[in-house]
C-alpha cells in the first residue's frame, strides 16, 4: 500500500452517468444524480462538503446559463456551500477539478465535490455547432457548415502536407476506440466498427470535413460525472482512494496563425509540467486517457507525449503500443471518440475512468496491475490544456 500523506489530495469517491442521447434527463437531474453517487461512494453526507465546482460549457446549448448552484438540489444541507461554475471550453471538467485541488491545497476546503455536466442532444445541430465554434478565435459568431470538424480537418491536412497521408491510420484509431468502448457501460457508441469500415467513405460513414469521416469525429452527447476530492483518505469511503500525484495547465494563443497546427505546443508543455511535478517519465505510466475529440487529435498526441517522433505517430498503432495490451494503453474507455463528449463532463469523466482503473474496479475495461495513469483534456484546438497524473494507493 502506498502511504497517503496528510497533505495529499485524493479522489475519494465518484459518480458517472451513461453518455448518449438522454432524452429523459435534464441538466439538473444529471448534476444531482452523479453528485449524489459521488457522495455515496465517498461515504459523505451533503453537510460534509466544503465547496462545489461545476464544469459546464453550455454556450447557449441549454437555457440555464447560470448553473453553479444546481448541485444544491441534492440536499437542503448544501445551503450556503460555495459553488462555482468553471468554463474552459472542452477542458471545463478538468478545469473544475483542478480548481477543486487548488482549493484543498490552499487550505480553503477539505472536501470538495466536483461535477462535470452537459446537455446537448436536444439542441438543433446548428445551435450545437455555433456553440462549440464559440471556442475558436476566428470562427466564433460565424456560420460554418463543418463546425469544429472543419478546424481539426485543417490539422489533418497540415499533417498530411508535412508527413504524408493519414486516412488509414485515423481509421485504425477510430476502430480501436470503438472496440474499447464495447467494454465501457457508460459509452455513447456501443457498436464495433472494423478498420475497413472506419477507413472507407460510405453512406453510413460519410465525409464530414475531408479527410475526416463520421467515424473520425466524437458524437454530440449528454452526460455527467462527479468526483469527491479530499485531503487525505476518508475512512467512510466505499472505494480505494486515488492520489493526485500532480496537475498542470498550459494555454496557447487563440489566433490560429500564432500556433503550429500540428505541434500542440501547449499540450506538450502541460504534459511535461505534470510529469516533472510527479517525478515521473512516460515509461512510469500504465495508461493514458487523452483528449481525442477527433482521431487526428489522438494521432498528434501520440507524438506530443513521446510515444513516437513527429510524423511517426502511426507507429504507435502499427507496433501495438496503444492497445489494451500494449506498452501504454490509450483510451481504454473508448475515449471521447466513442465514449462520447458531453463537453463539460468530459474532463471529470476522464478522471473517474482513471480512478476506476487505479482502484481496480473498472470491470471489463480493467488493465492488469495499473498503478499510475495520466489524463489529458484540451479546450479548443489545443489552446487550454490540463494534465493530471494519478496514482493507486492500494
C-alpha positions as CSV (number, residue, x, y, z in Angstrom):
1,X,0.0,0.0,0.0
2,X,1.3,3.5,-0.9
3,X,1.3,5.8,2.1
4,X,-1.1,8.7,1.8
5,X,0.4,11.7,3.4
6,X,-1.7,14.2,5.3
7,X,-1.3,16.8,2.7
8,X,-2.1,14.6,-0.3
9,X,-5.2,15.3,-2.3
10,X,-7.1,12.1,-3.3
11,X,-10.1,11.2,-5.3
12,X,-12.2,9.6,-2.6
13,X,-15.4,8.8,-4.5
14,X,-17.1,9.2,-7.8
15,X,-20.3,9.0,-9.8
16,X,-20.9,8.7,-13.6
17,X,-24.0,8.7,-15.8
18,X,-24.3,6.9,-19.1
19,X,-23.3,9.1,-22.0
20,X,-25.6,9.4,-25.0
21,X,-28.9,10.8,-26.1
22,X,-30.6,11.0,-22.7
23,X,-34.0,12.4,-23.6
24,X,-35.5,11.8,-20.1
25,X,-32.7,13.7,-18.3
26,X,-32.3,17.4,-17.7
27,X,-29.1,19.2,-16.8
28,X,-30.4,19.4,-13.2
29,X,-31.2,15.7,-13.0
30,X,-27.7,14.7,-14.4
31,X,-25.9,17.0,-11.9
32,X,-27.9,15.8,-8.9
33,X,-27.6,12.1,-9.8
34,X,-23.9,12.0,-10.3
35,X,-23.3,14.3,-7.3
36,X,-25.3,12.0,-5.1
37,X,-23.4,9.0,-6.4
38,X,-20.0,10.6,-5.7
39,X,-21.0,11.5,-2.1
40,X,-22.3,8.0,-1.5
41,X,-19.1,6.5,-2.9
42,X,-17.1,8.7,-0.6
43,X,-19.4,7.9,2.3
44,X,-20.1,11.6,2.9
45,X,-23.2,13.5,3.7
46,X,-24.0,16.7,1.9
47,X,-23.2,18.7,5.0
48,X,-19.6,17.4,4.8
49,X,-18.9,19.3,1.6
50,X,-16.9,22.5,1.8
51,X,-17.1,23.6,-1.8
52,X,-18.6,22.7,-5.2
53,X,-17.1,23.2,-8.6
54,X,-19.2,22.6,-11.7
55,X,-17.6,22.1,-15.1
56,X,-20.1,23.3,-17.7
57,X,-19.5,24.8,-21.1
58,X,-23.1,25.4,-22.4
59,X,-22.5,28.4,-24.8
60,X,-26.2,28.7,-25.5
61,X,-27.0,25.0,-25.8
62,X,-29.1,24.9,-22.6
63,X,-31.4,27.7,-21.5
64,X,-29.9,27.9,-18.0
65,X,-26.6,29.7,-18.3
66,X,-26.1,30.1,-14.5
67,X,-25.9,26.5,-13.3
68,X,-23.4,26.7,-10.4
69,X,-26.0,26.1,-7.6
70,X,-27.7,23.1,-9.3
71,X,-25.7,20.8,-7.1
72,X,-27.5,22.3,-4.1
73,X,-30.6,20.5,-5.3
74,X,-29.0,17.4,-3.8
75,X,-30.0,18.4,-0.3
76,X,-31.0,21.4,1.8
77,X,-27.8,20.7,3.8
78,X,-25.8,22.2,0.9
79,X,-27.3,25.6,1.5
80,X,-24.5,28.2,1.9
81,X,-21.8,26.0,0.4
82,X,-19.7,28.0,-2.1
83,X,-20.5,26.7,-5.6
84,X,-18.7,27.9,-8.8
85,X,-19.2,27.2,-12.4
86,X,-15.9,26.7,-14.3
87,X,-15.7,27.1,-18.1
88,X,-12.7,26.4,-20.2
89,X,-14.3,25.1,-23.4
90,X,-13.9,21.3,-23.8
91,X,-11.5,21.3,-20.8
92,X,-14.2,22.7,-18.4
93,X,-14.4,19.4,-16.5
94,X,-10.6,19.2,-15.8
95,X,-10.5,22.9,-15.1
96,X,-13.2,22.5,-12.4
97,X,-11.3,19.5,-10.9
98,X,-8.1,21.4,-10.9
99,X,-9.8,24.3,-9.1
100,X,-11.0,21.8,-6.5
101,X,-7.5,20.5,-6.0
102,X,-6.2,24.1,-5.6
103,X,-8.9,24.9,-3.0
104,X,-7.7,22.0,-0.9
105,X,-4.0,22.8,-1.3
106,X,-4.8,26.4,-0.4
107,X,-6.5,25.3,2.8
108,X,-9.9,26.8,2.0
109,X,-11.6,23.4,1.7
110,X,-11.0,19.8,3.0
111,X,-13.7,18.0,1.0
112,X,-14.8,19.2,-2.5
113,X,-17.5,18.0,-4.8
114,X,-16.6,18.4,-8.5
115,X,-19.2,17.8,-11.1
116,X,-19.0,18.0,-14.9
117,X,-22.2,18.0,-16.9
118,X,-23.6,18.9,-20.3
119,X,-27.0,18.5,-22.1
120,X,-26.5,18.8,-25.8
121,X,-28.6,16.4,-27.9
122,X,-31.9,18.3,-27.5
123,X,-30.5,21.3,-29.4
124,X,-30.6,21.6,-33.2
125,X,-27.3,20.8,-34.9
126,X,-26.8,24.4,-35.9
127,X,-27.1,25.6,-32.3
128,X,-24.6,23.0,-31.1
129,X,-22.2,23.8,-33.9
130,X,-22.4,27.5,-33.3
131,X,-22.0,27.0,-29.6
132,X,-18.9,24.9,-30.0
133,X,-17.4,27.3,-32.5
134,X,-17.6,29.9,-29.8
135,X,-14.3,28.3,-28.6
136,X,-12.5,29.3,-31.7
137,X,-11.0,32.8,-32.2
138,X,-11.6,33.0,-36.0
139,X,-14.9,31.1,-36.2
140,X,-16.8,32.5,-33.2
141,X,-20.1,34.1,-34.4
142,X,-19.6,33.0,-38.0
143,X,-21.6,30.5,-40.0
144,X,-19.8,27.2,-40.7
145,X,-21.0,24.0,-42.4
146,X,-18.4,21.8,-40.9
147,X,-18.0,23.3,-37.4
148,X,-15.2,22.1,-35.2
149,X,-14.7,19.1,-37.5
150,X,-13.5,21.6,-40.1
151,X,-11.0,23.0,-37.8
152,X,-9.5,19.6,-37.0
153,X,-9.7,18.7,-40.7
154,X,-7.2,21.6,-41.2
155,X,-4.9,19.9,-38.7
156,X,-5.2,16.7,-40.6
157,X,-4.4,18.4,-43.9
158,X,-1.4,20.2,-42.4
159,X,-0.2,16.9,-41.0
160,X,-0.6,15.2,-44.4
161,X,1.3,18.0,-46.2
162,X,4.1,17.7,-43.7
163,X,4.2,13.9,-43.2
164,X,2.0,12.1,-45.7
165,X,-1.5,10.6,-45.9
166,X,-3.3,9.9,-42.6
167,X,-6.6,8.4,-43.7
168,X,-5.8,4.8,-42.9
169,X,-4.2,5.4,-39.6
170,X,-7.1,7.6,-38.5
171,X,-9.4,4.8,-39.4
172,X,-7.4,2.4,-37.3
173,X,-7.6,4.8,-34.3
174,X,-11.4,5.0,-34.8
175,X,-11.7,1.2,-34.9
176,X,-9.6,0.9,-31.7
177,X,-11.8,3.4,-29.9
178,X,-15.0,1.5,-30.9
179,X,-13.5,-1.8,-29.8
180,X,-12.6,-0.3,-26.4
181,X,-16.0,1.3,-25.9
182,X,-17.7,-2.0,-26.2
183,X,-16.4,-2.8,-22.7
184,X,-17.5,0.5,-21.3
185,X,-21.0,0.5,-19.9
186,X,-21.1,4.3,-19.8
187,X,-20.2,4.7,-23.5
188,X,-22.4,6.5,-26.0
189,X,-21.4,4.4,-29.0
190,X,-21.8,0.7,-28.4
191,X,-21.2,-0.7,-31.8
192,X,-18.0,-2.1,-33.1
193,X,-16.7,-0.9,-36.5
194,X,-13.7,-2.6,-38.1
195,X,-10.7,-0.9,-39.7
196,X,-12.1,-1.3,-43.2
197,X,-15.4,0.4,-42.3
198,X,-13.6,3.3,-40.5
199,X,-11.1,3.8,-43.3
200,X,-13.8,4.0,-46.0
201,X,-16.2,6.7,-47.1
202,X,-19.7,5.3,-47.4
203,X,-23.4,6.2,-47.0
204,X,-23.1,5.1,-43.3
205,X,-19.7,6.8,-42.9
206,X,-19.8,10.0,-44.9
207,X,-17.0,12.5,-45.2
208,X,-17.7,15.3,-42.7
209,X,-14.7,17.6,-43.4
210,X,-12.1,16.0,-45.6
211,X,-10.1,13.9,-44.7
212,X,-12.3,13.4,-41.5
213,X,-15.1,10.9,-41.8
214,X,-18.0,10.5,-39.4
215,X,-16.0,7.8,-37.6
216,X,-13.2,10.3,-37.0
217,X,-15.5,12.6,-35.0
218,X,-16.7,12.3,-31.4
219,X,-20.5,12.3,-31.1
220,X,-22.7,15.1,-29.6
221,X,-23.7,13.6,-26.2
222,X,-25.5,14.2,-22.9
223,X,-23.9,13.1,-19.7
224,X,-22.3,13.9,-16.3
225,X,-19.6,12.7,-14.0
226,X,-18.5,13.7,-10.5
227,X,-15.7,13.1,-8.0
228,X,-15.2,13.9,-4.4
229,X,-11.7,15.3,-3.6
230,X,-10.4,15.2,-0.1
231,X,-7.3,16.0,1.9
232,X,-6.1,12.5,2.8
233,X,-8.1,9.3,2.7
234,X,-11.7,9.1,4.0
235,X,-12.4,6.3,6.4
236,X,-16.0,6.4,5.2
237,X,-15.2,5.8,1.5
238,X,-16.5,2.6,-0.2
239,X,-13.7,2.7,-2.8
240,X,-9.9,2.9,-2.5
241,X,-8.5,6.4,-2.7
242,X,-6.6,7.5,-5.8
243,X,-3.8,10.0,-5.2
244,X,-3.4,13.2,-7.3
245,X,0.4,13.0,-7.9
246,X,0.5,16.2,-9.9
247,X,-1.6,18.5,-12.1
248,X,-0.6,21.1,-14.7
249,X,-2.2,23.6,-17.1
250,X,-0.7,25.4,-20.1
251,X,-2.5,27.7,-22.5
252,X,-1.6,28.6,-26.1
253,X,-2.5,31.7,-28.1
254,X,-6.0,31.9,-29.5
255,X,-5.3,33.1,-33.1
256,X,-4.5,30.2,-35.4
257,X,-1.6,31.9,-37.1
258,X,0.2,32.1,-33.7
259,X,0.2,28.3,-33.4
260,X,1.8,25.4,-35.4
261,X,-1.3,23.4,-36.3
262,X,0.4,20.0,-35.8
263,X,2.6,20.8,-32.8
264,X,0.0,21.2,-30.0
265,X,2.8,23.0,-28.2
266,X,0.9,24.0,-25.1
267,X,-0.4,20.4,-24.7
268,X,3.2,19.3,-24.7
269,X,4.1,21.9,-22.1
270,X,1.3,20.9,-19.8
271,X,2.3,17.2,-20.2
272,X,5.9,17.9,-19.4
273,X,5.0,20.1,-16.4
274,X,2.7,17.4,-15.0
275,X,5.3,14.6,-15.4
276,X,8.1,16.7,-13.9
277,X,6.0,17.6,-11.0
278,X,5.1,14.0,-10.4
279,X,8.7,12.9,-10.7
280,X,7.6,10.5,-13.5
281,X,8.5,9.6,-17.0
282,X,6.5,8.2,-19.8
283,X,7.6,4.6,-19.0
284,X,6.3,5.1,-15.5
285,X,2.7,5.3,-16.8
286,X,0.4,2.3,-17.2
287,X,-2.3,4.1,-19.3
288,X,-3.5,7.5,-20.5
289,X,-6.9,8.9,-21.0
290,X,-6.3,11.6,-23.6
291,X,-8.5,14.1,-25.5
292,X,-9.5,12.5,-28.8
293,X,-12.4,14.7,-29.9
294,X,-11.2,13.8,-33.4
295,X,-8.9,10.9,-34.4
296,X,-6.3,13.4,-35.7
297,X,-6.0,14.8,-32.2
298,X,-5.2,11.3,-30.8
299,X,-2.6,10.8,-33.6
300,X,-0.9,14.1,-32.8
301,X,-1.0,13.4,-29.1
302,X,0.9,10.2,-29.6
303,X,3.8,12.4,-30.7
304,X,3.2,15.1,-28.1
305,X,3.5,12.7,-25.2
306,X,6.6,11.0,-26.6
307,X,5.3,7.7,-27.9
308,X,6.6,8.5,-31.3
309,X,8.7,11.1,-33.1
310,X,6.9,13.9,-35.0
311,X,5.3,12.5,-38.1
312,X,5.6,8.9,-36.9
313,X,2.6,8.6,-34.7
314,X,1.2,5.8,-36.9
315,X,4.0,3.5,-35.5
316,X,2.3,3.6,-32.0
317,X,-0.6,1.9,-33.6
318,X,1.3,-0.4,-36.0
319,X,3.5,-1.6,-33.2
320,X,0.6,-2.2,-30.9
321,X,1.8,0.3,-28.3
322,X,-1.6,1.9,-27.6
323,X,-3.9,-1.1,-27.4
324,X,-5.1,-2.5,-24.1
325,X,-2.2,-5.0,-24.1
326,X,0.4,-2.5,-25.3
327,X,3.2,-0.6,-23.7
328,X,0.9,2.4,-23.0
329,X,-2.8,1.7,-23.4
330,X,-4.6,4.9,-24.7
331,X,-8.3,5.5,-24.1
332,X,-9.3,2.0,-22.9
333,X,-12.6,3.7,-22.1
334,X,-13.3,4.4,-25.8
335,X,-12.2,8.0,-25.3
336,X,-14.3,11.0,-26.4
337,X,-14.5,9.4,-29.9
338,X,-16.7,6.5,-28.7
339,X,-17.5,7.1,-25.0
340,X,-19.0,10.4,-26.0
341,X,-18.2,14.1,-25.5
342,X,-20.7,16.0,-23.3
343,X,-18.3,18.9,-23.2
344,X,-18.4,20.0,-19.5
345,X,-18.5,16.4,-18.3
346,X,-15.5,15.1,-20.4
347,X,-12.6,16.0,-18.1
348,X,-14.3,14.8,-14.9
349,X,-15.3,11.6,-16.7
350,X,-11.7,11.0,-17.8
351,X,-10.6,11.3,-14.1
352,X,-13.4,8.9,-13.0
353,X,-12.4,6.3,-15.5
354,X,-8.7,6.7,-14.5
355,X,-9.6,6.3,-10.8
356,X,-11.6,3.2,-11.5
357,X,-8.6,1.7,-13.3
358,X,-6.3,2.6,-10.4
359,X,-8.6,1.2,-7.7
360,X,-9.2,-2.0,-9.6
361,X,-13.0,-1.6,-10.3
362,X,-13.0,-0.9,-14.0
363,X,-14.8,-4.1,-14.8
364,X,-14.3,-5.3,-18.4
365,X,-12.1,-2.3,-19.0
366,X,-9.7,-3.2,-16.2
367,X,-6.0,-3.3,-17.0
368,X,-3.8,-5.7,-15.1
369,X,-1.6,-4.1,-12.5
370,X,-2.4,-0.4,-13.3
371,X,-0.6,1.7,-10.7
372,X,-0.1,5.1,-12.4
373,X,-2.0,6.9,-15.1
374,X,-2.5,10.3,-16.7
375,X,-5.4,12.3,-18.0
376,X,-5.1,14.9,-20.8
377,X,-8.0,17.2,-21.6
378,X,-7.9,20.1,-24.0
379,X,-10.1,23.1,-24.6
380,X,-10.4,24.5,-28.1
381,X,-7.8,23.3,-30.7
382,X,-5.1,22.6,-28.1
383,X,-5.5,26.0,-26.6
384,X,-6.3,25.2,-22.9
385,X,-4.5,22.0,-21.8
386,X,-4.9,20.3,-18.5
387,X,-2.9,17.2,-17.5
388,X,-3.2,15.2,-14.3
389,X,-1.1,12.3,-13.0
390,X,-2.9,9.9,-10.7
391,X,-1.6,7.0,-8.6
392,X,-3.1,3.9,-6.9
393,X,-2.8,3.8,-3.1
394,X,-3.7,0.1,-2.5
